[in-house]
Amino acid sequence: MSQRSLPGTPVTHKHLPIDLRTSMDGKYKEIAEELLARSLTDSNMRCAPYEFPEESPIEQLEEKRHRLERQISQDVKLEPEILLRVKQDFMKIDSPADLESLKDSHVDVVDQHHMEQEPLMEKNFQRVSISGDEKCGVPFTDLVDAAKCVVKALFIREKYTAVSLQTFCKTTAQSLQELGQRPPDIDALEDLHDSPVDSGVCEHLDMSTELDLPYPDLQEYIADMTLMMALIINGPVKSFCYRRLQYLSSKFQMHVLLNEMKELAAQKKVPHRDFYNIRKVDTHIHASSCMNQKHLLRFIKCAMKKYPDEIVHMEGGRGQTLMEVFENMNLTAYDLSVDTLDMHADRNTFHRFDKFNSKYNPIGESILREIFIKTDNHIHGKYFGHIVKEVMSDLEESKYQNAELRLSIYGRSMDEWDKLALWAVSHSIYSNNVRWLVQIPRLFFDSFKVSVQMNHLFRNHTTLVVSFDSSTFKRTAPVLQYLYYLAQVGITMSPLSNNSLFLSYHRNPLPEYLSRGLMVSLSTDDPLQFHFTKEPLMEEYSIAAQVWKLSSCDMCELARNSVLMSGFSHKTKSHWLGPDYTKEGPVSNDIRCTNVPDIRVGYRYETLCEELHLITQAVRTQELDRIEEDDELSFTSS
């Protein structure tokens, strides 16, 4: 790499074998003279190296640089690699003296035809490194103890992801494998890929078929859980992880300070792509509240006019039509409004989940919830199916917005899965922009303990997800947060939802998580309660960008994370992110698809590798010291 000089100091280039003096000196000299002449003609040019008069703003200077850059691009006919390198060197020039010094410099060109070409952006950004002993800021003995605990936790995570047939971060897995302490059962589980579950799609099986899938032993699971809880509350480990998280935050701020303009320039060079036309996935959204209030109100009014005489509810063995249901409430279609529905969360729902749950009932009537936003009712979820299809149509119209709609299985009856499948098939609930996710509320496990039928249900349906919001817990648990970072566990956050329920927006940890490099994404949770527009996901992004001053690169990184952690198929992700998205480092990124600069991806990858190296090197060094001590003892005894 050529070294950038101070203003007025000649720049020497020693790495390019081709002498460009004969082809470039005249052009550089002409440009230098033009630049110097224009500088002299401006009477109000800078008075000091740090002052710019109002008549000569920075924008004008940048415009001059761009004009000269375009002139070089038009006049100089060189190979693309040489031209790009020359332009990059030229843009680093600070004074006319630098221009004059170029005619005495020698520029080398690396022959790209005889070596593997690496992305230029991977090399050309500023890095921050720490040198010296005890780089982590704690004594070596404390580092070794904390590193052992962290490595144990990562091995536990790797073991359970293998048992559940999920993927584990390749970079972390490689670092753990180098330690040579990999549990033997993990290697055996890696061969178990013949699962009926492929990227979230469940294969239809005979009800009498029981799947022979691996599952953890109860005693082993309890022991691992106890160990994890002990690690989370361990004082020295908490201090170590907190220091590392603070370091990651500070390092990212330095990265932004040094490379923000380069990241922005990389995004501007990409044709067509911007934040609006990159794929983004709403990774946490409940199907029963996937519409906004205005959408639901419009649908209810339409249903009242279109199906007034349809029997929608049974009361005391007698069927009730839709019109009769509203007549019993003394309401007409004209009377309904968003305020009448009263389904939006407000200040009264803060820390009051009982009031929040009641907001799911339109006009405070549970019968309307059953009729319009339930899959299992007298009309077999007809209205709910129609409104979900309208939401899907909106997503398809936007093209670049996608969602993972969540439905719940409570375990109340054996035919619950069959009814849910019947609803989806009979109403053709399908869209390329939607992925379905079936979740189990935690209350399911209370009945699971005492129900043999639930055991049979669990063994025959495996696409289950136990979901809970733990973002605030991780915020106050530095050990868990650091482990989430090292293992790159996906975290879905809904700041607007949290703001109405239990955590004020300005206290939300999302910007901290993003700066530290956690795999975090934005989601909506319940648009019916928290959002106002027909594009709730864009509402989340826009508010987050305004409140936390997120850059375009930050927004695109969040969108890329949402696709990576989503349940869409490998083929779909390859189309959205690029064919190499499963690889490690900047090579996994295609800026033409994601609009995320290689600089940002390279920084994330290198920082993760450094953290893993710090942990594994401490464990490895301690093991080597122990081996040497054992050898010395055996030698002395002999």
C-alpha positions in Angstrom: 0.0 0.0 0.0 1.2 3.5 -0.7 1.6 5.7 2.3 -0.3 9.0 2.5 2.0 11.9 3.1 1.5 15.1 5.1 0.7 18.2 3.1 3.7 19.3 1.1 5.6 16.1 1.6 6.5 14.0 -1.4 4.7 10.6 -1.7 6.8 7.6 -2.7 5.2 4.6 -4.3 7.3 1.4 -4.2 4.8 -1.3 -4.9 3.9 -0.7 -8.6 6.5 -2.1 -11.1 5.2 -0.1 -14.1 6.7 3.4 -14.5 3.8 5.7 -15.4 5.9 8.9 -15.8 5.8 8.9 -19.6 2.0 8.5 -19.8 0.8 10.4 -16.8 3.3 13.2 -16.0 1.9 15.6 -18.5 -1.7 15.1 -17.4 -0.8 15.5 -13.7 1.2 18.6 -14.4 -1.6 20.1 -16.4 -4.1 19.3 -13.7 -1.8 20.7 -11.0 -1.4 23.9 -12.9 -5.1 24.2 -13.4 -5.8 23.5 -9.7 -3.1 26.0 -8.6 -4.5 28.7 -11.0 -8.0 28.3 -9.7 -6.8 28.4 -6.1 -5.0 31.7 -6.8 -8.0 33.3 -8.4 -10.2 32.7 -5.4 -9.4 35.7 -3.3 -11.3 34.4 -0.3 -9.6 31.0 -0.2 -8.9 29.4 3.2 -7.1 31.7 5.7 -5.8 28.9 7.8 -5.7 25.1 7.3 -8.7 24.7 9.5 -10.9 27.7 8.2 -13.3 27.9 5.3 -15.0 31.2 4.5 -18.7 31.0 3.8 -18.2 32.0 0.2 -16.1 28.9 -0.4 -17.8 25.9 1.3 -16.5 22.4 1.4 -19.1 21.4 -1.2 -17.3 23.6 -3.8 -13.9 21.9 -3.1 -15.5 18.5 -3.3 -17.0 19.5 -6.7 -13.6 20.5 -8.0 -12.2 17.1 -6.9 -15.0 15.3 -8.7 -14.5 17.3 -11.8 -10.8 16.5 -11.9 -11.6 12.8 -11.2 -14.0 12.7 -14.2 -11.4 14.4 -16.3 -8.8 11.7 -15.5 -11.4 9.0 -16.2 -12.2 10.4 -19.6 -8.6 11.2 -20.8 -6.5 8.3 -19.4 -6.9 5.0 -21.2 -5.5 2.4 -18.9 -6.5 -1.0 -17.6 -9.4 -0.8 -15.1 -7.2 -2.0 -12.1 -4.5 0.5 -12.9 -6.9 3.4 -13.4 -8.7 2.7 -10.2 -5.4 2.6 -8.2 -4.3 5.8 -9.8 -7.6 7.6 -9.1 -7.5 6.4 -5.5 -3.9 7.7 -5.0 -4.9 11.0 -6.7 -7.8 11.5 -4.3 -5.5 11.3 -1.3 -3.4 14.3 -2.5 -3.6 17.3 -0.2 -1.6 20.0 -1.9 -0.2 21.0 -5.3 3.2 20.0 -4.0 2.0 16.5 -3.9 1.0 16.7 -7.5 4.5 17.8 -8.5 6.1 15.0 -6.6 4.2 12.4 -8.5 6.4 12.7 -11.6 9.4 11.4 -9.6 7.5 8.5 -8.1 7.4 4.9 -9.3 4.0 3.1 -9.4 3.7 -0.7 -9.4 0.7 -2.7 -10.6 0.0 -6.1 -9.1 -0.7 -8.6 -11.8 -4.2 -9.7 -11.1 -4.1 -12.5 -13.7 -1.8 -14.7 -11.7 -3.3 -14.4 -8.3 -6.8 -14.6 -6.8 -8.4 -11.2 -7.0 -9.6 -9.9 -3.6 -12.2 -7.2 -3.1 -10.6 -3.7 -3.1 -12.8 -2.5 -0.4 -11.6 -5.2 2.0 -8.1 -3.6 1.9 -8.9 0.1 1.6 -10.4 1.1 4.9 -8.8 2.4 8.1 -8.5 -0.1 10.9 -8.0 0.4 14.6 -5.8 -2.1 16.5 -4.6 -2.5 20.0 -1.0 -3.6 20.7 1.0 -4.5 23.7 0.6 -7.0 26.6 -2.8 -7.4 28.3 -4.7 -5.8 25.4 -8.0 -6.6 27.0 -7.4 -4.4 30.0 -7.5 -7.2 32.7 -4.8 -9.4 34.2 -4.0 -12.5 32.3 -5.3 -14.8 35.0 -8.6 -13.1 34.9 -8.7 -13.3 31.1 -8.0 -17.0 31.2 -10.8 -17.7 33.7 -13.3 -15.6 31.8 -12.2 -17.1 28.5 -12.8 -20.6 29.8 -16.3 -19.7 30.9 -17.1 -18.1 27.6 -15.7 -21.1 25.6 -17.8 -23.5 27.7 -20.9 -21.5 27.0 -20.2 -21.4 23.3 -19.7 -25.2 23.2 -23.1 -25.6 24.9 -24.7 -23.3 22.3 -23.0 -25.3 19.4 -24.2 -28.6 20.9 -27.9 -27.5 21.2 -28.0 -25.9 17.7 -26.7 -29.2 16.3 -29.4 -31.2 18.2 -32.1 -28.9 16.9 -30.7 -29.1 13.4 -30.0 -25.4 13.2 -26.9 -23.6 11.9 -24.1 -22.3 14.1 -21.9 -19.3 13.2 -19.1 -20.7 10.9 -16.5 -18.3 12.1 -17.2 -19.1 15.8 -17.3 -22.9 15.0 -14.0 -22.7 13.3 -12.4 -21.0 16.3 -13.8 -23.5 18.7 -12.6 -26.4 16.5 -9.1 -25.1 16.6 -9.1 -25.6 20.4 -9.4 -29.3 19.9 -12.0 -29.5 22.8 -15.0 -30.1 20.6 -17.6 -32.4 22.3 -17.7 -35.7 20.5 -21.5 -35.7 20.2 -21.5 -32.6 18.0 -19.6 -34.4 15.3 -22.1 -37.2 15.3 -25.0 -34.8 15.1 -23.6 -32.9 12.1 -24.6 -35.9 9.9 -28.3 -35.6 10.9 -29.5 -33.4 8.1 -32.2 -35.6 6.7 -34.9 -33.7 8.5 -38.5 -33.0 7.4 -37.8 -29.4 8.2 -36.2 -27.5 5.4 -35.8 -23.7 5.9 -39.1 -23.7 7.9 -41.2 -25.8 5.5 -42.7 -28.9 7.2 -43.1 -32.1 5.2 -46.5 -33.8 5.5 -46.2 -37.1 7.4 -48.6 -39.8 8.4 -50.0 -39.2 11.9 -48.9 -42.6 13.0 -45.3 -41.8 12.1 -43.0 -40.8 14.9 -39.9 -38.9 14.0 -36.6 -40.4 15.3 -35.0 -37.0 16.0 -32.3 -36.4 18.6 -33.2 -34.6 21.8 -31.2 -33.7 24.9 -31.3 -35.7 28.0 -33.3 -33.9 30.8 -30.5 -34.2 33.4 -27.9 -33.0 30.9 -30.1 -30.0 29.9 -30.7 -29.0 33.6 -26.9 -29.2 34.2 -26.2 -27.0 31.2 -28.9 -24.5 32.2 -27.5 -24.4 35.7 -24.0 -23.7 34.3 -25.3 -21.0 32.0 -27.1 -19.2 34.9 -24.0 -19.4 37.0 -21.9 -17.9 34.2 -24.4 -15.0 33.8 -24.2 -13.9 37.4 -20.4 -14.6 37.9 -18.8 -11.3 38.9 -15.4 -11.5 37.2 -17.0 -12.9 34.0 -19.6 -10.0 34.0 -16.8 -7.5 34.4 -14.8 -9.0 31.6 -17.7 -9.2 29.2 -18.8 -5.6 30.1 -15.3 -4.3 29.2 -15.3 -6.2 25.9 -18.7 -4.8 25.0 -17.6 -1.3 25.8 -14.5 -1.8 23.7 -16.6 -3.0 20.8 -18.8 0.1 21.0 -15.8 2.5 21.1 -14.1 0.7 18.3 -17.2 1.0 16.1 -17.3 4.7 16.8 -13.7 5.0 15.7 -14.6 2.9 12.6 -17.4 5.3 11.7 -15.2 8.3 12.3 -12.6 7.0 9.9 -14.6 5.2 7.3 -18.1 6.8 7.2 -17.4 8.8 4.0 -15.9 5.7 2.3 -18.9 3.6 3.1 -21.2 6.3 1.7 -19.1 6.6 -1.4 -19.3 2.9 -1.9 -23.1 3.0 -1.7 -23.3 5.9 -4.2 -21.3 3.9 -6.8 -23.9 1.1 -6.8 -26.4 1.6 -9.6 -30.1 1.2 -8.9 -29.8 0.1 -5.2 -30.8 2.1 -2.2 -32.4 1.5 1.1 -35.9 1.4 -0.4 -35.2 -1.3 -3.0 -33.2 -3.8 -0.9 -35.0 -6.8 0.7 -36.0 -6.5 4.3 -38.0 -8.9 6.4 -40.3 -8.3 9.3 -39.0 -11.1 11.5 -41.4 -10.7 14.4 -45.0 -9.9 13.5 -48.2 -11.6 14.7 -50.6 -12.6 12.0 -53.6 -11.7 14.1 -52.5 -8.1 14.2 -50.6 -7.7 10.9 -52.9 -5.0 9.6 -53.3 -1.5 10.9 -56.4 -0.1 12.5 -57.6 1.7 9.4 -57.2 -1.4 7.3 -59.3 -3.5 9.8 -61.9 -0.8 10.1 -62.2 -0.6 6.3 -62.6 -4.4 6.1 -65.2 -4.5 8.8 -67.3 -1.9 7.1 -66.9 -3.8 3.8 -68.0 -7.1 5.4 -71.0 -5.5 7.0 -72.2 -4.2 3.6 -71.2 -7.4 1.6 -72.2 -10.2 4.1 -74.9 -8.7 6.4 -76.9 -11.9 6.5 -74.1 -14.4 6.9 -74.2 -16.4 10.1 -70.9 -15.7 11.8 -71.5 -16.7 15.5 -73.5 -19.2 17.6 -75.2 -17.9 20.7 -77.3 -20.2 22.9 -77.6 -22.8 20.1 -78.9 -20.1 17.7 -76.9 -18.6 14.8 -76.3 -14.8 14.6 -75.8 -12.9 11.4 -73.1 -10.3 11.1 -75.8 -7.6 11.1 -77.4 -8.9 14.2 -74.1 -9.0 16.0 -73.6 -5.2 15.4 -77.3 -4.5 16.2 -76.9 -6.0 19.6 -74.1 -3.4 20.1 -76.3 -0.6 18.8 -73.8 0.1 16.1 -74.0 0.6 12.3 -71.2 0.8 9.7 -71.5 4.6 9.7 -70.9 4.7 13.5 -67.6 2.9 13.3 -64.3 4.7 13.4 -60.7 4.2 14.4 -61.5 5.8 17.8 -64.5 3.5 18.2 -62.3 0.4 17.5 -59.9 1.6 20.3 -57.3 -1.0 19.4 -54.2 1.2 19.5 -51.8 1.0 22.5 -51.5 4.2 24.5 -49.9 5.5 27.7 -52.4 3.4 29.7 -50.9 0.2 28.5 -47.4 0.9 29.8 -46.5 -2.0 32.2 -50.1 -3.1 32.0 -50.2 -6.2 29.9 -53.8 -6.9 31.0 -54.9 -3.7 29.3 -52.8 -4.4 26.3 -54.3 -7.8 25.8 -57.8 -6.3 25.9 -56.8 -4.0 23.0 -57.0 -7.0 20.7 -60.8 -6.9 21.1 -62.4 -4.4 18.6 -64.7 -2.0 20.4 -63.8 -4.0 23.5 -65.9 -6.9 22.3 -64.3 -10.4 22.3 -66.9 -11.6 19.9 -65.6 -9.3 17.2 -62.1 -10.6 17.7 -63.3 -14.1 17.3 -65.2 -13.2 14.1 -62.5 -11.2 12.3 -59.1 -12.2 13.6 -59.4 -15.8 14.5 -58.7 -18.9 12.3 -61.0 -21.2 14.3 -64.5 -19.9 14.4 -68.0 -20.6 13.0 -67.0 -19.3 9.5 -63.6 -21.2 9.6 -61.6 -18.0 9.7 -63.0 -16.7 6.4 -62.8 -13.0 7.3 -59.3 -13.4 8.8 -58.1 -15.2 5.7 -59.4 -12.4 3.5 -57.7 -9.6 5.5 -54.4 -11.5 5.7 -54.5 -11.9 1.9 -55.0 -8.1 1.6 -51.9 -7.6 3.7 -50.0 -10.0 1.5 -51.1 -8.1 -1.5 -49.7 -4.9 0.0 -46.4 -6.6 0.6 -46.3 -7.9 -2.9 -47.0 -4.4 -4.2 -44.1 -3.0 -2.3 -42.0 -5.9 -3.6 -39.0 -5.4 -1.3 -40.8 -5.8 2.0 -41.4 -9.3 3.4 -42.8 -10.8 6.6 -42.7 -13.8 8.8 -46.2 -14.0 10.1 -46.6 -15.9 13.4 -49.4 -18.2 14.4 -49.7 -19.8 17.8 -50.4 -23.4 18.8 -51.7 -23.6 22.3 -52.0 -27.4 22.7 -55.6 -27.3 23.7 -56.7 -30.2 21.4 -55.2 -32.9 19.1 -56.9 -31.4 16.0 -55.4 -27.9 16.5 -52.8 -28.5 13.8 -55.3 -29.9 11.4 -57.7 -26.9 11.8 -54.8 -24.5 11.3 -53.8 -26.3 8.1 -57.3 -26.5 6.8 -57.7 -22.7 7.3 -54.5 -22.0 5.3 -55.3 -24.4 2.5 -59.0 -23.6 2.1 -58.4 -19.8 1.9 -55.1 -20.1 -0.2 -53.1 -18.2 2.3 -49.8 -18.0 0.3 -47.5 -15.4 -0.9 -43.8 -15.3 -2.0 -43.4 -12.3 0.4 -44.5 -14.2 3.5 -43.0 -17.0 5.5 -45.1 -18.7 8.2 -43.8 -19.3 11.7 -45.7 -21.4 14.3 -44.9 -20.5 17.8 -45.7 -22.1 21.2 -46.6 -19.6 24.0 -44.9 -20.5 27.3 -48.2 -21.4 28.8 -48.2 -24.4 26.6 -45.6 -26.1 28.7 -47.8 -26.1 31.9 -50.3 -28.3 30.1 -47.5 -30.2 28.4 -46.3 -31.5 31.8 -49.6 -33.2 32.6 -50.8 -34.2 29.2 -49.8 -37.4 27.3 -51.7 -36.2 24.3 -49.4 -33.1 24.1 -46.4 -35.3 24.2 -47.7 -37.1 21.1 -48.5 -33.8 19.5 -45.0 -32.5 20.1 -43.3 -35.5 18.6 -45.4 -35.4 15.4 -45.1 -31.7 14.6 -41.5 -30.3 14.8 -41.7 -26.8 13.2 -42.2 -25.2 16.6 -40.7 -22.1 18.0 -40.7 -21.0 21.6 -40.6 -17.2 21.4 -40.2 -14.6 24.1 -38.9 -11.0 24.2 -35.6 -11.0 26.1 -34.1 -7.8 24.7 -34.3 -6.0 28.0 -32.9 -9.0 29.8 -29.8 -9.1 27.6 -29.4 -5.3 28.1 -28.7 -5.8 31.8 -26.8 -9.1 31.4 -23.4 -8.4 29.7 -22.4 -12.0 29.7 -25.4 -13.1 27.8 -25.0 -10.1 25.4 -21.4 -10.9 24.8 -22.2 -14.6 24.1 -25.0 -13.5 21.7 -22.3 -11.5 19.9 -19.7 -14.2 19.7 -22.3 -16.8 18.5 -24.0 -14.3 16.2 -27.5 -15.2 17.5 -30.2 -13.3 15.7 -32.1 -10.7 17.9 -35.4 -9.3 16.6 -36.4 -6.0 18.3 -39.5 -3.9 18.1 -38.8 -0.5 19.6 -42.2 1.0 19.0 -43.9 -2.0 20.7 -41.5 -1.8 23.7 -42.1 1.9 23.9 -45.8 1.3 24.6 -45.4 -1.6 26.9 -42.3 -1.5 29.1 -39.3 0.4 27.7 -39.1 4.0 26.6 -37.8 4.5 23.1 -34.7 6.4 24.0 -33.7 3.6 26.4 -34.0 0.9 23.8 -30.6 -0.9 23.4 -30.9 -1.4 19.7 -28.3 1.2 18.7 -25.9 -0.3 21.3 -26.4 -3.8 19.9 -25.9 -2.6 16.4 -22.7 -0.7 17.2 -21.2 -3.7 19.1 -21.9 -6.0 16.1 -24.8 -8.2 17.4 -27.0 -9.8 14.8 -29.9 -7.4 15.3 -32.9 -6.5 13.1 -36.0 -4.4 13.3 -39.6 -5.8 13.4 -43.1 -4.5 14.0 -44.6 -7.1 16.5 -48.2 -5.8 16.3 -49.0 -3.2 13.7 -52.6 -3.2 14.7 -51.6 -1.7 18.1 -48.5 0.3 17.4 -48.5 1.6 13.8 -50.4 4.0 11.6 -49.4 3.4 8.0 -49.9 0.5 5.5 -46.1 0.0 5.7 -45.4 -0.6 9.4 -41.9 -2.0 8.8 -40.8 1.2 7.0 -42.4 3.1 9.8 -40.1 1.3 12.2 -37.0 2.0 10.1 -37.9 5.7 9.6 -38.5 6.4 13.2 -35.3 4.5 14.3 -33.3 6.5 11.7 -34.6 9.8 12.9 -34.3 9.1 16.7 -30.9 7.4 16.7 -29.5 9.1 13.6 -28.8 5.9 11.8 -26.8 6.2 8.6 -27.8 4.7 5.3 -25.2 2.0 5.9 -26.7 1.2 9.3 -30.2 0.9 7.8 -29.0 -1.5 5.1 -27.0 -3.6 7.6 -30.2 -4.0 9.7 -32.1 -5.0 6.5 -29.4 -7.5 5.6 -29.4 -9.0 9.1 -33.2 -9.4 8.9 -32.9 -11.5 5.7 -30.0 -13.6 7.1 -31.9 -14.5 10.3 -35.2 -15.1 8.5 -36.7 -18.5 7.6 -36.8 -17.9 3.8 -35.2 -20.6 1.7 -31.6 -20.8 0.6 -32.6 -20.1 -3.0 -34.5 -17.0 -2.0 -31.7 -15.7 0.2 -29.2 -16.3 -2.6 -31.3 -14.1 -4.9 -31.7 -11.4 -2.3 -28.2 -11.3 -0.8 -26.0 -12.8 -3.5 -24.9 -16.4 -4.3 -22.1 -16.3 -1.7 -24.0 -15.1 1.3 -23.2 -18.3 3.3 -19.4 -17.6 3.1 -17.4 -15.7 5.7 -16.2 -12.1 5.5 -16.6 -9.5 2.8 -16.8 -12.2 0.1 -20.2 -13.1 1.4 -21.5 -9.7 0.6 -22.8 -8.5 -2.8 -23.3 -4.7 -2.5 -25.3 -4.8 -5.7 -28.0 -6.8 -3.8 -27.6 -5.6 -0.2 -26.3 -2.0 -0.6 -24.1 -2.8 2.4 -20.5 -1.7 1.7 -17.8 -4.4 1.8 -16.0 -2.1 4.3 -18.8 -2.6 6.9 -18.9 -6.3 6.4 -15.2 -6.6 6.5 -15.1 -4.6 9.7 -17.7 -6.8 11.3 -15.9 -10.0 10.3 -12.4 -8.9 11.4 -13.7 -7.6 14.7 -15.4 -10.9 15.4 -12.3 -12.8 14.5 -10.2 -10.7 16.8 -12.6 -11.3 19.7 -12.6 -15.0 19.1 -8.9 -15.0 18.8 -8.5 -13.2 22.1 -10.7 -15.8 23.9 -9.3 -18.9 22.2 -5.7 -17.7 22.5 -6.0 -17.2 26.2 -7.4 -20.8 26.6 -4.7 -22.2 24.3 -1.9 -20.4 26.1 -3.0 -21.6 29.5 -3.2 -25.1 28.2 0.3 -24.9 26.8 1.6 -23.5 30.1 0.0 -26.4 31.9 1.5 -29.0 29.5 5.0 -27.4 30.0 4.6 -27.6 33.7 3.6 -31.2 33.5 6.6 -32.0 31.3 8.9 -30.2 33.8 7.5 -32.2 36.7 7.9 -35.5 34.9 11.4 -34.6 33.9 12.3 -33.7 37.5 10.8 -36.9 38.9 12.7 -39.0 36.4 
